[in-house]
Amino acid sequence: MEVKAEHKYARISPRKVKIVCDLIRNKDAETAKAILQATPKAGAALLYKVLCSACANAENNNEMDPARLYVSKVWVAPGPTLKRGRASARGRYSRILKRTSHITVMVAEKEEA
């Protein structure tokens, strides 16, 4: 059984978060939290909060053992893009795209060996 936590409309580009997602995929939850706390990337703090939420959901809502949890799936999808602009040279207008992300983390219990 997998338990999910999401952060929708996060104001960070999906490309920046995907780099950090690859670091924690298929790691146990405590190791993944330690990796995220030591990673100096912008997406690491957001991903840490979502991972903690998924672990809390598993422990409180589904009575899973927190010591046996691992990150089964993690992905980032692009959210809606905010279109902004600023004045440019020669009376022109430059578009600025402020991207958003939907961050999803799924945790599951390890099977007994």
Summary of the structure (lengths in Angstrom):
residues: 113
radius of gyration: 17.3
end to end distance: 16.7
largest distance: 68.5
contacts: 325
relative contact order: 0.29
helix: 42%
strand: 36%
